[in-house]
Amino acid sequence: MQKACQELGAWDDKVSIELESNWNRWISQLQYLSGIQIPRCIKPTGFGAINRTEIHHFSDASLEGFGACSYLRIVNDNNQVHVSLLLGKARVAPLKAMTIPCLELHGAVEAARLGHTLKKELHLTVDAHFYWTDSKIVLGYLSNSKTRFHMFVANRIQEILNQTEVSQWYHIPGKLNPADLASRGLPIKELPHSVWLTGPLFLKEVNISSYLTRSNPSVAINDPEVKKEKTVMKVSTDRDFLTTLTNKSSSWYRLVRSIANAKKMLRERSWKRPVLTCEDLETAEKLLIRADQNQHYNSEVKLLTEDRPVHKQSKIRKLTPCLDDHGMMRMKGCAQGSPLLTFDERNPIILDRSCHLAKLIVRHFHEKTHHQGRSYTLGAVRQAGFWVTGASNLVKSMLNSCVKCRKIRRQVEEQQMGLLPHQRTEPSPPFTNVGMDAFGPFIVRERRSDI
C-alpha cells in the first residue's frame, strides 16, 4: 500500500507490473492465515516452580521497515527453560528518506515502548529486562554522554533512556535476531515455523551469559547524525580591549603609539606601519582616557552625559567634574579667567590614582623631568593637563620604586674602621715591635739639588 501511494500520481492510474505481481503474491498468502496458531499460555502445565523470570526485547530495522518483539523466558528448579512470545510490533519505514542508524533507532524506541507497556500490564515479578539490537551505532548513541546529536536523534535517545538503562542493552548478531523478520518481512506460509513465534534458540539454553557481551562503541566524528561543533568567537568591546592592553603596558609613550598605529592601519586597511601625526597621537590619548574614565567613573560619566549633577556620595564631587567636547571628564579649576594658563591647565583631566593609566602617566612625566623630586613630577603632570586624585602619594610611591632614584638619593656609605692588630693592644717593653713608614717622602739628589 505504501509503495502504491508512492508510485501513483492519481487515483485511477494503473499500477506497475512489479507492484501488481507483489500484490497478487501477498493476496495468495492470505489463505495460510487460518493455519497460524499462537500459544497464549506463557507457563506450560506442570512446569513447576519458577526460579527466574526474564523478558528479552529485540529490535531491528531496514529500509523497508522496523519492528520489535518481546519474549518471556522462565527457568524452573530443574533448569528447564520455556520461552514464549509476549508482544511484537512491526512498522513500515517512513516515506521520508532516513538513514539506517535512524531507522535502527526507531526500532530501539519500539523495544523500549514494549518494555514499558509490559511493565505496566504484565502482572508478574520479573527479575530482569534485556534489550537486544544488532546495531552497534545505536549502542554507541545510547552509551555516549558527550557528543551532541541532531534534535531528531537526541529526542529518541532521551525517550529510550527514560524507560531503560544503558546497562540493559546488548549486542546480538543479525542472524540470531528474531526482529529481523519484522524489518524485512516474511511470507505467511513460513511464519508458523519461524523464530518470531518461538523465540531465538539461544534463549532456550540454561546459561546465556556468553551472549551477554557488553559493547559500547564510540560515535564516529563524521556520523551524519552528530551535530557539528560550532566555533564561537568572542568579540571584546573597545573598553575591555583597551583596559586589557593598558594593564599589560609599561610605558605611556609606547601605549599611545600602539593604539595610534592600530587605528590608522585599520582605517587605511593596510598592514604596513603608517606614519603618525600629532592628531593621530592625540586621538589615541583621548580614546585611552575615555575608556579609563568609563571604567572607574562610570556612574559619574553617565550622569554628566544626561546633563545631571554627580551624586553626593561621589569622591570627585568637590572637583566639579564636567564633560568636554570629546567626552572626557575634566575638573573646573579656580583660574578659569586666567589668560596665562592653557585650557588643559585650567580644566585638567580627572584620573583615578588606582588605575594603571594614571601610574603610566606619572611615570612618563617623572622620566621626562629626569627623575627630579616629587614637586617637579607633580608640576609636570598638572602642567600637562592631568589631575590625578591622591597624586602626591602616588608620586611618592613611584619615587620609592624607581631604581634610578634609589641610586641617586641613597645615603653615602661609611666605611667601618678595621680591627687593631694584637701588637697594638698587648702590653710590651718599648721598641719590642717596630714599624717603618715606607711611604716617604724620599729625598733624591739630582746634580747639586735635592728633590
FILUMSE-171669 format. One record per atom (N, C-alpha, C): x, y, z. Coordinates in steps of 0.001 Angstrom, whole numbers, padded with zeros to 6 digits, always signed. Layout:
REM FILUMSE-171669
XYZ...
REM end
This chain:
REM FILUMSE-171669
+000831-001199+000000+000000+000000+000000+000876+001264+000000+001957+001233+000765+002824+002406+000802+003509+002627-000544+003969+001552-001161+004594+001695-002477+003600+002167-003525+002362+001695-003416+001338+002132-004371+001063+003629-004226+000956+004085-002999+000734+005523-002777+001941+006342-003201+003095+005726-003172+004318+006442-003527+004488+006533-005041+004024+005518-005751+004214+005489-007201+003096+006191-007958+001854+006010-007529+000726+006512-008306+000588+008012-008144+000265+008652-009253+000040+010094-009205-001426+010431-009008-002345+009603-009526-003786+009847-009387-004475+008554-008984-005743+008683-008599-006495+007534-008087-006716+006475-009162-006942+006877-010393-007279+005934-011470-006059+005457-012246-004849+005840-011841-003661+005393-012563-003456+003896-012350-002943+003244-013390-002712+001806-013323-001375+001541-012644-001378+000493-011792-000155+000156-011082+000817-000516-012019+002085-000523-011601+003115-001140-012426+003015-002666-012339+003675-003337-013277+003634-004805-013321+004301-005395-012081+005390-004812-011649+006102-005325-010475+005242-005185-009221+004597-004035-009084+003756-003819-007911+002536-004745-007953+001989-004975-009126+000822-005858-009251+001193-007298-008904+002379-007756-009347+002804-009123-009021+003059-009285-007521+003641-008278-006910+003873-008343-005459+002542-008366-004698+001575-007593-005179+000265-007564-004525-000435-008922-004645-000390-009504-005832-001027-010813-006031-000332-011890-005202+000987-011773-005058+001710-012741-004235+001272-012627-002779+001064-011397-002329+000621-011191-000943-000813-011704-000745-001661-011515-001749-003048-011998-001660-003069-013527-001589-002198-014171-002350-002183-015638-002358-001720-016215-001022-001036-015432-000231-000551-015910+001067-001622-015834+002160-002710-015109+001896-003716-014923+002947-004412-016228+003329-004437-017204+002451-005119-018461+002758-004430-019245+003871-003146-018925+004121-002421-019631+005168-002630-019007+006553-003363-017895+006637-003587-017264+007936-004388-018159+008877-005311-018937+008307-006144-019788+009168-005352-020892+009839-004193-021204+009321-003393-022280+009907-002406-021807+010960-002379-020516+011213-001434-019988+012192-002052-020023+013575-001369-020621+014516-001826-020699+015899-000728-020154+016807-001113-019215+017637-000164-018585+018558-000532-019019+019964+000328-019784+020657+000004-020218+022031-000039-019010+022973-001126-018922+023724-001305-017795+024624-000847-018098+026038-000580-019358+026353-000143-019724+027696+001358-019463+027820+001739-018619+028782+003145-018278+028929+003858-019216+029909+003086-020060+030609+003679-021046+031504+003002-022386+031263+003731-023388+030755+003106-024690+030461+002606-025369+031738+001621-026248+031551+001083-027012+032685+002133-027994+033196+002303-028046+034500+003276-028956+035093+004707-028479+034958+004917-027200+034702+006282-026683+034539+007025-026618+035866+006290-026519+036948+006939-026471+038250+007140-025057+038733+007867-024969+039841+008126-023651+040435+009125-022870+039572+008861-021607+039410+009715-020741+038579+010843-020187+039430+012058-020419+038955+013242-019922+039657+013624-018521+039212+013501-018238+037939+013922-016943+037390+013015-016564+036238+012675-015295+036184+011814-014768+035122+012523-013605+034437+012625-013668+033131+013296-012619+032342+012435-012254+031145+012539-011042+030698+011888-010594+029468+012978-010040+028560+013024-010536+027343+014032-010138+026364+013337-009396+025218+013839-008220+024926+013268-007383+023878+014290-007272+022745+013840-007471+021512+014692-007414+020329+014170-006342+019384+015088-005669+018698+014699-004633+017733+015614-004718+016527+015067-004297+015392+015838-004293+014141+015134-003364+013164+015873-002969+012121+015308-002053+011119+016025-002255+009797+015344-001901+008732+015896-001903+007380+015233-000777+006602+015580-000656+005330+014967+000386+004511+013494+000111+004248+013052-001147+004451+011654-001498+004232+010793-001207+005463+011330-001445+006648+010544-001232+007854+011380-001491+009094+010739-001397+010245+011405-001650+011519+010388-002281+012461+010900-002947+013500+009993-003604+014430+010708-004061+015676+009929-004584+016608+010455-005079+017879+009566-006198+018375+010138-007081+019178+009387-008190+019757+009934-008489+021145+009058-009008+022001+009423-009296+023393+009071-010739+023720+009971-011411+024457+009793-012813+024807+009987-012982+026316+009125-013843+026887+009239-014190+028301+010071-015465+028423+011084-015426+029256+011957-016584+029474+011876-016943+030950+011407-018156+031232+011289-018619+032616+012115-019876+032796+012705-020001+033983+013548-021157+034323+013018-021733+035624+012800-023083+035658+012275-023712+036872+013400-024310+037714+013013-025045+038744+014001-025630+039657+014871-026678+038991+014350-027335+037974+015099-028385+037280+015914-027849+036108+016099-026507+036059+016844-025851+034975+016209-026083+033615+014888-026256+033609+014159-026323+032352+013759-024891+031946+013887-024601+030676+013663-023246+030156+012480-023268+029211+011620-022265+029363+010491-022098+028439+010479-020643+027961+010315-020486+026626+010301-019160+026004+008994-018997+025262+008336-017863+025445+007066-017602+024775+007016-016146+024323+006347-015927+023201+006185-014588+022656+005151-013823+023465+005513-012626+023911+004583-011785+024646+003951-010728+023760+004777-010035+022990+004272-008887+022229+005236-008604+021095+004703-008200+019979+005532-007852+018832+004863-006787+017975+005657-005899+017414+005133-004839+016552+006069-004640+015374+005470-004317+014229+006235-004042+013017+005668-002804+012354+006541-001962+011811+006150-000717+011153+006877-000615+009821+006207-000049+008835+006892+000242+007578+007731+001498+007771+008789+001588+006994+009669+002751+007100+008938+003998+006631+009216+005162+007208+008548+006398+006778+008858+006722+005328+007938+007449+004703+008156+007845+003312+009349+008781+003175+009579+009584+004194+010726+010475+004156+012003+009657+004268+012955+009924+003379+014202+009156+003360+014935+009324+004682+015350+008206+005258+016060+008212+006520+017260+007286+006425+018267+007562+007230+019454+006711+007261+019167+005447+008068+019983+004425+007830+019829+003169+008565+019976+003375+010072+020965+004164+010556+021031+004382+012006+019758+004986+012593+019104+005899+011857+017847+006479+012358+016746+005432+012418+016690+004572+011401+015686+003523+011414+015962+002509+012526+017243+002187+012739+017581+001295+013850+017183+001932+015185+017333+003246+015276+016941+003941+016498+015428+003904+016675+014687+003966+015565+013231+003796+015626+012871+002425+016215+013574+001384+015740+013314+000054+016277+013633-000043+017761+014722+000604+018197+015055+000602+019622+013994+001321+020441+013423+002387+019875+012338+003091+020571+011138+002167+020741+010816+001389+019698+009697+000448+019801+009957-000603+020882+011199-001076+020966+011535-002057+022002+011384-001454+023396+011814-000219+023561+011670+000434+024863+010196+000637+025214+009379+000970+024219+007943+001139+024474+007275-000187+024833+007697-001275+024157+007156-002589+024507+007496-002942+025956+008756-002659+026348+009141-002956+027726+008351-002132+028731+008095-000854+028399+007311-000005+029304+005874-000509+029415+005309-000958+028291+003937-001480+028315+003839-002761+029133+004795-003663+028952+004758-004939+029677+004970-004745+031177+005763-003746+031553+005952-003493+032982+004643-003087+033657+003806-002374+032907+002530-001941+033479+001456-003020+033405+001413-003774+032301+000295-004673+032062+000546-006100+032524+001801-006535+032558+002092-007922+032907+002227-008046+034419+001339-008815+035016+001340-008964+036465+002225-010141+036871+003494-009979+036650+004496-010978+037004+005685-010279+037647+006341-011006+038519+007577-010486+039112+008724-010833+038174+009217-009857+037501+010273-010055+036503+011613-009705+037141+012562-010621+037024+013880-010409+037618+014727-009435+036811+014637-009483+035493+015496-008616+034676+014869-008433+033302+015131-007248+032709+014747-006946+031336+016029-006804+030521+016062-007440+029356+017209-007374+028460+016743-006793+027126+017563-005899+026578+017250-005274+025291+018393-005590+024331+018012-006095+023146+018996-006566+022169+018830-005805+020855+019957-005480+020247+019957-004873+018916+021232-005291+018203+021134-005411+016883+022314-005770+016103+023027-004547+015545+022641-003341+015980+023255-002103+015505+024210-001575+016567+025508-001601+016273+026484-001029+017200+026414+000493+017222+025892+001081+016156+025761+002542+016132+024750+002993+017185+023635+002255+017285+022625+002602+018291+023199+002444+019693+023976+001377+019930+024609+001200+021232+025578+002340+021532+026262+002820+020482+027140+003973+020677+026368+005239+021006+025220+005414+020346+024375+006576+020664+023926+006555+022128+023519+005380+022600+022977+005291+023946+024044+005450+025026+025248+004943+024774+026297+004998+025798+027095+006280+025763+026860+007122+024776+027633+008362+024665+026988+009450+025496+027808+010204+026213+027296+011290+027054+027902+012641+026719+028820+012710+025760+029478+013972+025432+029053+014522+024084+028886+013617+023100+028561+014079+021755+027136+014599+021694+026961+015684+020970+025641+016263+020791+025094+015825+019433+023813+015411+019421+023172+014915+018213+022124+015916+017734+021678+015682+016514+020583+016494+015989+019304+016203+016782+018340+017101+016697+017168+017042+017558+016403+015731+017381+016287+015247+016147+015543+014009+015879+016145+012848+016661+017466+012682+016561+018138+011576+017233+018163+011806+018737+018402+013034+019166+018508+013331+020599+017188+013035+021320+016059+013353+020703+014761+013106+021342+014505+011619+021525+014863+010811+020531+014618+009381+020630+015587+008700+021593+016818+009194+021654+017753+008672+022656+017243+008973+024059+016727+010176+024242+016209+010550+025555+015000+009699+025940+014132+009398+024973+012969+008553+025266+013403+007142+025674+014418+006621+024996+014900+005279+025342+015507+005272+026736+016311+006283+027040+016980+006322+028340+016015+006640+029473+014868+007244+029164+013872+007483+030205+013186+006197+030653+013150+005195+029770+012452+003952+030075+013376+002774+030313+014639+002898+029935+015599+001805+030127+016909+002365+030665+017822+001450+030980+019167+001800+031400+020157+001354+030322+021272+002063+030238+022284+001696+029240+022826+000300+029505+022913-000065+030784+023441-001390+031132+022530-002529+030703+021286-002244+030283+020356-003294+029861+020470-003608+028374+021243-002828+027640+021318-003018+026191+022537-003861+025835+022303-004828+024919+023349-005752+024496+023319-005881+022979+024461-006326+022464+024572-006542+021023+024320-008006+020691+023635-008225+019571+023318-009568+019101+023596-009623+017605+024183-010698+017104+024387-010815+015653+023052-010807+014906+023082-010285+013695+021842-010167+012921+021171-011486+012631+021965-012556+012472+021358-013848+012140+020628-014460+013335+020911-014000+014554+020217-014506+015737+019072-013606+016168+018907-012486+015525+017903-011502+015950+016540-011852+015350+015537-012191+016155+014207-012505+015583+013500-011276+015036+013885-010064+015501+013238-008853+014985+013620-008572+013545+014608-009303+013017+014969-009148+011605+013806-009524+010701+012940-010434+011159+011761-010819+010364+010767-009673+010270+010695-008842+011316+009768-007708+011278+010264-006611+010353+011576-006462+010224+012116-005378+009403+012164-005743+007922+012356-007019+007592+012498-007417+006192+011275-008155+005645+010390-008586+006521+009186-009277+006052+009378-010776+005969+008246-011501+005989+008274-012961+005946+006969-013457+005336+007021-014412+004416+005771-014972+003876+004948-015635+004978+003627-015547+004845+002755-016100+005881+002927-017611+006002+003258-018268+004901+003422-019712+004918+004585-020125+005823+005630-019295+005935+006799-019625+006732+006695-019125+008171+005673-018352+008472+005567-017761+009797+005418-018791+010926+004588-019845+010785+004435-020787+011923+005722-021486+012324+006672-021629+011413+007914-022346+011712+009093-021380+011937+008826-020114+012109+009899-019115+012267+010179-018868+013744+011294-018194+013989+011670-017861+015363+010852-016688+015898+010031-016073+015051+009191-014977+015524+008210-015449+016604+007695-016658+016440+006733-017190+017408+007407-017982+018519+008521-018625+018212+009151-019498+019209+010281-018807+019967+010795-017713+019410+011921-017051+020051+013239-017603+019579+014317-016875+019728+015639-017353+019292+016083-018564+020099+016896-019396+019473+017292-020667+020092+018176-020468+021319+018992-019410+021351+019917-019283+022485+019187-018961+023786+017937-018432+023687+017190-018163+024913+016764-019454+025601+016735-020541+024874+016309-021815+025460+017461-022527+026170+018653-021962+026087+019762-022544+026816+019671-022148+028291+020237-022998+029148+020169-022722+030585+021029-021516+030947+022215-021446+030406+023151-020349+030711+023353-019514+029451+022963-018268+029507+023103-017382+028340+024122-016273+028614+024956-016450+029641+025911-015400+029994+026934-015163+028882+027199-016180+028073+028174-015997+026994+027659-015056+025913+026354-014898+025835+025781-013990+024834+025659-012552+025354+025804-012384+026674+025644-011045+027259+026972-010296+027176+027373-009981+025971+028625-009252+025755+028341-007761+025756+029119-007028+026556+028956-005576+026635+029685-004926+025468+029011-004090+024736+029610-003397+023596+029181-001939+023644+030157-001064+023922+029885+000372+023968+030800+001088+022977+030517+000941+021694+031396+001574+020697+031261+003087+020737+032322+003752+020309+032307+005219+020262+031609+005696+019000+031138+006926+019041+030439+007522+017904+031460+008182+016999+031367+007894+015711+032301+008486+014757+032064+009980+014629+033150+010712+014405+033040+012168+014305+032265+012564+013050+032455+011789+011972+031791+012109+010704+030408+011490+010596+029848+011036+011704+028493+010489+011688+027509+011584+011262+026630+011298+010305+025705+012352+009834+024726+012822+010894+024508+012018+011948+023556+012416+012988+024210+013219+014116+025530+013355+014062+026227+014126+015089+026197+015597+014712+025832+016413+015663+025783+017852+015417+027205+018395+015345+027492+019102+014279+028830+019644+014105+029091+020746+015121+030330+020737+015620+030692+021753+016596+030821+023109+015912+030299+024102+016554+030359+025459+016035+031439+026243+016764+032238+026930+015999+033289+027762+016570+032710+029121+016901+032757+029458+018171+032223+030729+018633+033389+031654+018932+033372+032817+018329+034422+033795+018546+033871+034926+019404+034595+035234+020445+034198+036305+021348+034834+037604+020885+034009+038585+020654+034479+039901+020231+034399+040835+021424+035528+041332+021856+035555+042217+023005+035175+043627+022593+034547+044330+023507+034243+045730+023253+035514+046554+023344+035466+047804+022846+036642+048662+022860+037132+048903+024278+036209+049073+025233+036608+049371+026599+037341+048193+027215+036843+046989+027030+037506+045817+027591+038864+045606+026944+038940+045792+025640+040199+045595+024933+041236+046624+025373+040819+047883+025460+041750+048946+025842+042195+048780+027296+041291+048339+028165+041663+048122+029562+042687+047015+029682+042475+045920+028955+043433+044810+028986+044781+045239+028437+044757+045998+027322+046012+046458+026728+046738+047432+027652+045987+048301+028324+046606+049271+029234+047254+048572+030417+046587+047574+030978+047130+046870+032142+048383+046076+031802+048551+045719+030535+049734+044966+030125+050878+045866+029661+050641+047170+029606+051662+048103+029112+052486+048639+030275+053740+049002+029964+054638+049577+030969+055126+050959+030594+054655+051502+029464+055099+052818+029016+053919+053555+028383+053686+054775+028845+052616+055603+028271+052921+055958+026822+054170+056213+026511+054556+056589+025158+054298+055446+024175+054738+054228+024539+054544+053090+023636+053068+052699+023537+052324+052871+024619+050897+052539+024591+050143+053440+023632+050418+054737+023695+049733+055689+022803+050094+055414+021347+051359+055149+021085+051776+054895+019704+051183+053583+019171+051067+052559+020011+050488+051296+019542+049016+051460+019188+048268+052212+020009+046856+052450+019690+046731+053295+018430+047572+054305+018296+047517+055157+017097+047856+054355+015843+048852+053487+015927+049205+052642+014778+048062+051715+014402+047435+051086+015400+046342+050149+015125+045160+050857+014479+044809+052032+014989+043667+052757+014419+043940+053178+012979+045143+053649+012716+045439+054103+011358+045575+052939+010387+046114+051806+010851+046208+050632+009981+044824+050093+009637+043901+050113+010606+042533+049678+010322+041826+050644+009389+042081+051924+009581+041431+052917+008722+041956+052850+007289+043243+052609+007132+043829+052528+005790+043786+051118+005214+043369+050121+006058+043279+048717+005624+044600+048232+005033+045656+048474+005786+046991+048093+005342+047779+047627+006556+048611+046575+006359+049451+046062+007431+050784+046790+007499+051022+047718+006592+052264+048471+006593+052225+049516+007708+053348+049671+008429+053388+050616+009537+053181+052045+009006+052187+052761+009507+051893+054094+008973+052780+055169+009600+052726+056321+009000+053413+057499+009536+052418+058253+010407+052735+058405+011681+051816+059008+012634+051992+060516+012670+050881+061192+012864+050876+062641+013025+050479+062986+014460+050563+064277+014789+050173+064709+016128+048700+064451+016386+047877+064616+015351+046443+064364+015513+046168+062894+015817+046940+062001+015194+046758+060570+015476+047096+060250+016920+048172+060828+017438+048554+060571+018814+047542+061156+019798+047026+062359+019486+046028+062965+020373+044738+062153+020389+044344+061629+019233+043134+060799+019169+043305+059529+019992+044490+058903+019923+044746+057694+020714+044727+058006+022206+045284+059167+022618+045262+059542+024025+043837+059735+024522+043018+060404+023741+041625+060637+024143+040855+059322+024247+041139+058407+023331+040451+057115+023365+040808+056342+024640+042084+056355+025021+042517+055654+026235+041929+056307+027483+041918+057620+027515+041401+058327+028693+039906+058092+028844+039145+058133+027763+037700+057885+027840+037414+056475+028338+038162+055494+027821+037947+054106+028266+038261+053953+029743+039311+054619+030224+039666+054503+031633+038638+055200+032524+038158+056367+032115+037144+057065+032912+035818+056320+032930+035459+055684+031816+034219+054894+031791+034296+053683+032701+035506+053204+032957+035661+052054+033837+035620+052454+035310+036309+053533+035673+036425+053918+037083+035378+054935+037523+034836+055709+036593+033819+056711+036928+032610+056540+036012+032121+055315+035953+031030+055028+035017+029757+055784+035379+029398+055767+036654+028157+056443+037070+028264+057942+036887+029428+058550+037210+029592+059988+037040+029511+060394+035577+030176+059619+034701+030134+059940+033267+028713+059815+032726+027984+058798+033197+026608+058611+032734+025714+059776+033148+025872+060250+034385+025064+061386+034849+025421+062655+034100+026713+062890+033866+027120+064091+033142+026672+064048+031690+026606+062855+031114+026108+062738+029737+024652+063136+029650+023909+062868+030713+022483+063233+030753+022254+064634+031312+023334+065433+031406+023256+066808+031932+022692+066841+033349+023102+065896+034159+022694+065831+035556+023930+065909+036444+023822+066496+037628+024985+066592+038515+025327+065225+039102+026583+065056+039476+027014+063793+040063+026408+063656+041445+026265+062416+041934+025623+062199+043222+026535+062670+044363+025931+062904+045498+026648+063480+046630+027703+062537+047207+027536+061249+047024+028493+060299+047576+029726+060119+046689+029773+060803+045554+030900+060644+044642+032173+061230+045247+033319+060573+045036+034598+061025+045578+035129+062250+044848+034645+062500+043643+035157+063634+042865+034131+064760+042772+033149+064745+043673+032105+065778+043618+032695+067163+043857+033693+067271+044755+034281+068570+045059+035125+069123+043914+035478+068282+042953+036258+068736+041806+035397+069393+040740+034077+069393+040920+033121+069959+039948+033388+069385+038553+033195+068097+038357+033512+067490+037051+032538+067928+035965+033025+067925+034738+032214+068241+033560+032812+067515+032370+032034+067388+031305+032478+066719+030083+032843+067752+029034+033947+067487+028326+034327+068387+027237+033719+067912+025929+034129+068523+024854+033560+068190+023540+033947+066793+023070+034979+066218+023652+035444+064898+023230+034975+063796+024174+034095+064121+025131+033562+063120+026043+034466+062786+027199+035520+063558+027441+036419+063323+028572+035977+064159+029759+036092+063594+030947+035667+064282+032161+036818+065133+032686+036551+066421+032865+037560+067373+033325+037103+068051+034607+038052+068683+035286+037776+069425+036504+037725+070922+036190+036712+071585+036730+036619+073041+036571+037517+073701+037608+038679+074243+037135+039613+074865+038052+039170+076249+038491+039886+076775+039481+039546+078101+040006+039998+079216+039087+040990+078953+038252+041539+080008+037390+040962+079909+035990+039649+079984+035904+039012+079873+034588+039263+081104+033728+039413+082280+034354+039584+083502+033557+041009+083904+033335+041975+083065+033740+043379+083427+033585+043822+083253+032144+044327+084349+031506+044787+084210+030110+046160+083570+030003+046889+083440+031130+048239+082880+031095+048240+081360+031071+047122+080750+031456+047041+079294+031505+046337+078751+030270+046745+077572+029848+046094+076920+028714+044779+076281+029161+044024+075793+028188+042747+075144+028505+042967+073887+029336+044018+073111+029006+044289+071884+029760+044698+072193+031190+045401+073316+031424+045793+073674+032786+044609+074189+033596+043702+074928+032934+042517+075428+033645+041505+074319+033913+041440+073334+033017+040471+072233+033134+041203+070903+032965+041927+070454+033974+042687+069202+033832+041758+067987+033776+042270+066919+033155+041538+065657+033027+041630+064894+034347+040497+064386+034803+040440+063679+036081+040781+062202+035862+041727+061710+036645+042107+060293+036606+042157+059756+038033+041809+058491+038170+041840+057853+039485+043230+057287+039750+043736+057496+040970+045096+057071+041299+045269+055557+041272+044153+054796+041423+044263+053340+041453+044356+052723+040065+044061+053498+039039+044084+052923+037686+045519+052857+037173+045754+051891+036307+047098+051690+035751+047471+052820+034797+046492+053429+034177+046775+054521+033245+047403+055704+033965+046901+056033+035160+047478+057142+035928+048923+056850+036303+049222+055613+036655+050592+055262+037001+051518+055397+035795+051015+055026+034597+051833+055177+033394+052117+056643+033097+051112+057504+033288+051294+058930+033012+052264+059549+034010+052122+059235+035287+053034+059775+036306+054460+059308+036044+054649+058029+035695+055988+057528+035407+056574+058212+034169+055705+058470+033177+056166+059122+031956+056724+060519+032259+056004+061335+033032+056470+062689+033328+057591+062684+034370+057666+061669+035197+058793+061551+036115+060092+061331+035345+060037+060487+034324+061216+060285+033489+061495+061505+032609+060425+062194+032223+060603+063386+031382+061293+064512+032149+061091+064585+033460+061759+065592+034298+063113+065100+034814+063612+064024+034211+064941+063486+034535+065035+063099+036007+063997+062449+036505+063980+061868+037846+064184+062926+038932+063510+064080+038754+063522+065103+039794+062617+064663+040947+062475+065520+041941+061735+065164+043130+060235+065153+042924+059510+065026+044033+058059+064903+043977+057409+066166+043438+057865+067330+043835+057252+068595+043399+057414+068794+041896+058587+068478+041377+058811+068635+039941+057905+067695+039140+057799+066450+039607+056953+065482+038893+055485+065890+038945+055020+066350+040115+053629+066797+040224+053370+068003+039336+054296+068923+039296+054118+070100+038440+054056+069742+036976+054886+068774+036540+054870+068369+035133+053556+067674+034778+053023+066853+035706+051757+066164+035444+050615+067160+035326+050559+068122+036233+049455+069094+036205+049613+070091+035074+050842+070415+034715+051046+071304+033582+050634+070639+032279+050718+069312+032209+050283+068589+031013+048776+068451+030934+048051+068862+031986+046593+068833+031943+045971+067595+032552+046602+067002+033573+046066+065816+034244+045929+066102+035733+044775+065726+036268+044548+065817+037709+044287+064412+038231+045295+063879+038942+045205+062528+039481+044819+062633+040944+043739+061977+041322+043310+062006+042727+044353+061288+043583+044765+061974+044673+045810+061403+045516+047137+061324+044804+047454+062326+043995+048663+062271+043174+049928+062331+044013+049878+063043+045143+051086+063177+045952+051563+061817+046463+050637+061026+046981+051019+059692+047466+051445+058783+046317+050801+058946+045164+051162+058128+044008+052579+058448+043549+052933+059747+043514+054288+060131+043107+055302+059653+044132+054938+059712+045410+055849+059255+046459+056155+057766+046318+055121+056977+046093+055347+055541+045895+056113+055274+044613+055915+056138+043599+056650+055983+042350+058136+056241+042566+058459+057272+043367+059857+057581+043644+060525+056464+044449+059762+055870+045364+060334+054797+046182+060617+053538+045372+059836+053331+044309+060025+052127+043485+060920+052365+042283+061327+053619+042050+062167+053933+040885+063609+053531+041195+064207+052704+040377+065561+052191+040624+066591+053307+040508+066450+054147+039503+067422+055219+039301+067368+056229+040440+066144+056550+040913+066019+057485+042031+066601+056897+043308+066452+055623+043520+067016+054989+044722+068546+055042+044680+069103+054924+043484+070558+055012+043366+071051+056433+043613+070320+057436+043050+070766+058818+043177+070618+059321+044611+069508+059023+045243+069188+059585+046558+069610+058680+047723+070366+057684+047449+070790+056783+048524+071848+057459+049393+071801+057226+050654+072780+057797+051569+074175+057245+051273+075216+058138+051540+076602+057740+051296+076997+056666+052309+077599+055635+051805+078024+054564+052687+079264+054989+053481+079401+054622+054738+080550+054895+055590+081306+053600+055856+082649+053724+055721+083474+052534+055907+083752+052322+057394+083607+051145+057847+083859+050817+059236+085357+050616+059461+085865+051202+060579+087287+051104+060896+087666+049652+061145+088834+049282+060629+089287+047917+060798+089765+047623+062215+089955+046386+062566+090394+045964+063886+091899+046216+064062+092302+046645+065262+093709+046879+065549+094445+045551+065685+095706+045472+065255+096487+044233+065443+096779+044007+066914+097107+042790+067251+097312+042457+068654+098568+043102+069223+099547+043478+068346+100739+044160+068834+100398+045518+069412+099283+046129+068939+098892+047441+069421+098099+047368+070708+097569+046253+070986+096699+046132+072156+097349+045382+073320+098449+044625+073104+099095+043864+074169+100242+044695+074794+100363+044728+076114+101469+045468+076759+102825+044785+076501+103896+045571+076232+105230+045044+075933+106254+046159+076144+107542+045822+076335+108588+046849+076504+108710+047704+075250+109316+048920+075441+109466+049795+074271+110321+049154+073189+110012+049461+071979+110702+049025+070769+110678+047503+070583+109706+046836+071262+109567+045393+071013+109028+045159+069608+108090+045939+069249+107521+045880+067886+107777+047227+067218+108578+047207+066166+108964+048441+065478+108453+048374+064050+107912+049479+063584+107448+049567+062205+108119+050717+061507+108209+050613+060193+108853+051663+059411+107862+052177+058375+107799+053505+058301+106917+054131+057318+107629+054145+055984+107150+053336+055066+107806+053241+053754+107104+054070+052696+106311+055026+053127+105542+055788+052154+106096+057210+051975+107370+057401+052365+108006+058677+052057+107836+059724+053118+108356+060955+052810+108914+061297+051491+110314+060743+051273+110695+060486+050043+112005+060009+049654+112788+061188+049046+113968+061472+049601+114797+062589+049117+115738+062041+048062+115708+062653+046891+116537+062218+045755+117461+063381+045379+118738+063122+045220+119705+064163+044839+119891+064108+043323+119642+065209+042670+119838+065329+041223+120849+066492+040996+122079+066118+040536+123177+067082+040397+123462+067719+041737+123235+069007+041886+123558+069680+043120+122350+070060+043932+121179+069584+043530+119958+069949+044258+119241+068691+044745+118618+068878+045907+117838+067781+046481+116370+067948+046114+115760+066895+045699+114359+066948+045293+113554+066095+046285
REM end
